[in-house]
Structure formats: C-alpha cells, structure tokens
C-alpha cells in the first residue's frame, strides 16, 4: 500500500511543520509503517552524512568556482540581451510590414495645414482657419531662413 502522507516526512523531520500539523503527523506515524520507514531512512542518511569529513576547497578551486559563477551570470545577461534584441527586431518588422501594407499614405490625403502650406503665399483658401494660416506663415518663415515674403 502506498501512503499519500509520505510527502510530509521530510517536512516533519526538518521541523518545518506548525504545532498542530506536527501533532497530527505524529498520530499518523503511529499507524503508518511506510512513513515510519521513510523517517528512519532519513535519520540514517543524516547520521551517515554527519560522520563524513568534507575536505576544504583550495584557494585555486574556490577561485575557479567563483570565476565559473561570474561567467554563467554574464552568459545569462547576454542571453537576455539577445532575446530582447530579437523581440525588438520582431516588433520593428511587424510595424514596418503594417506601414507598407497600408495603401493609403499621408501624402495621398494632406491635412488642412499641409494644403495651406503648399498654397502659401498666393492662393489662400478662404475656408482655412486663421490659426492654420498663422502656422503656415510661421513654417514658411522658418523654412525660408527667416526671410518672410510679403503676401500679395
């Protein structure tokens, strides 16, 4: 029989359960041989590991380890930069595709200020609003190098 509570044995052994869960799990341990065996197995592993002597790493080994970590971090940053560059290129490509796919361009339908600027200074449309006319006069003065032509 497989017990669904064995996933909690490690949490119990590590002391990570709150008091109520710990009491409930201890009651479960009294009736479940599978969980008791798993707990005994964890205890044997801990005792075995505590008896091992772990040699200290040399300074050169630590330096290699730290160097490997730094290289891995740099690779991660470069990989992220590559992905972001690819995403930006895709967005640009889609935007350009949409721009060229659109048959109607700005040049085919000029706005009122563009029409007034083209007609400046001789053929003003009486329907053009004064603020649009003032804007076109400013554009003309700016584009002609500051030399304002007199209107006829």
C-alpha positions in Angstrom: 0.0 0.0 0.0 1.3 3.5 -0.9 0.7 6.2 1.7 -0.1 9.7 0.4 1.4 11.3 3.6 5.0 10.3 2.9 5.5 13.6 1.1 5.3 15.2 4.6 8.0 13.0 6.2 10.8 15.4 5.2 8.9 18.5 6.4 8.3 16.7 9.7 11.9 15.6 10.0 13.2 19.1 9.2 11.0 20.6 11.9 9.1 22.8 9.4 5.6 21.9 10.5 3.5 24.0 12.7 2.5 22.5 16.1 -1.0 21.3 15.0 0.3 19.6 11.8 3.2 18.1 13.8 0.8 16.5 16.4 -1.4 15.2 13.6 1.5 13.7 11.7 2.9 12.1 14.8 -0.5 10.4 15.3 -0.3 9.3 11.6 3.2 7.8 12.2 1.8 5.5 14.9 -0.3 3.8 12.3 1.7 4.0 9.1 4.7 1.8 8.7 5.6 3.3 5.4 6.1 6.8 6.8 8.0 5.4 9.8 10.4 3.6 7.5 10.9 6.7 5.4 11.6 8.7 8.6 14.1 6.0 9.7 15.8 6.2 6.3 16.2 10.0 6.6 17.7 9.6 10.0 20.2 7.0 8.8 21.2 9.3 5.9 21.7 12.2 8.3 23.8 10.1 10.7 25.9 8.9 7.8 26.5 12.4 6.4 27.4 13.7 9.8 30.2 11.1 10.1 31.8 12.2 6.8 34.7 14.6 6.7 34.4 17.1 4.0 37.7 18.4 2.7 38.2 22.1 2.4 38.5 23.5 -1.1 41.8 25.0 -2.0 42.1 28.7 -2.9 42.6 27.9 -6.5 39.5 25.7 -6.6 37.4 28.5 -5.0 38.8 31.0 -7.5 37.8 28.7 -10.4 34.3 28.2 -8.8 33.8 32.0 -8.4 35.1 32.5 -12.0 32.6 29.9 -13.3 29.8 31.6 -11.5 30.7 35.0 -13.0 30.9 33.6 -16.5 27.5 31.9 -16.0 26.0 35.2 -14.9 27.4 37.1 -17.9 26.1 34.4 -20.2 22.7 34.8 -18.7 22.8 38.6 -19.2 24.0 38.1 -22.8 21.2 35.6 -23.5 18.6 38.0 -22.1 20.1 40.8 -24.3 19.9 38.5 -27.4 16.2 37.7 -26.6 15.3 41.4 -26.1 17.1 42.3 -29.4 15.2 39.6 -31.3 11.9 40.8 -29.7 12.7 44.4 -30.7 13.5 43.4 -34.2 10.3 41.4 -34.5 8.2 44.4 -33.3 10.0 46.6 -35.8 9.4 44.2 -38.6 5.7 43.9 -37.8 5.4 47.7 -37.6 7.1 48.2 -40.9 5.0 45.5 -42.5 1.9 47.3 -41.3 3.2 50.6 -42.5 3.9 49.3 -46.1 0.8 47.2 -46.1 -1.4 50.2 -45.6 -2.3 51.5 -49.1 -3.3 55.0 -48.0 -0.3 57.1 -47.1 -0.1 60.5 -45.5 0.9 62.0 -48.9 -2.4 60.9 -50.5 -4.6 62.9 -48.0 -2.9 66.1 -46.9 -4.3 67.8 -43.8 -5.6 71.4 -43.9 -2.3 72.9 -42.7 -0.4 71.0 -45.4 -2.7 72.3 -48.1 -2.3 75.8 -46.8 1.5 75.5 -46.6 1.6 74.3 -50.2 -0.6 77.2 -51.4 1.3 79.8 -49.4 1.7 82.8 -50.0 -0.6 83.5 -53.0 -3.6 81.2 -53.2 -5.1 81.1 -49.7 -8.3 79.2 -49.3 -10.8 81.5 -47.6 -12.1 78.4 -45.6 -8.7 77.9 -43.9 -8.9 79.0 -40.3 -6.7 81.9 -39.2 -4.7 79.7 -36.7 -3.8 77.3 -39.6 -2.8 80.2 -41.8 -0.6 81.6 -39.0 1.0 78.2 -38.6 1.8 78.0 -42.3 3.2 81.6 -42.3 5.5 80.6 -39.4 6.6 77.4 -41.3 7.3 79.4 -44.4 9.3 82.0 -42.4 11.3 79.2 -40.6 11.9 77.2 -43.8 13.0 80.2 -45.9 15.7 81.1 -43.4 13.8 83.9 -41.7 13.1 86.0 -44.8 9.4 86.5 -44.8 7.9 87.2 -48.2 5.1 89.7 -48.4 1.7 88.4 -49.2 0.0 89.6 -52.4 
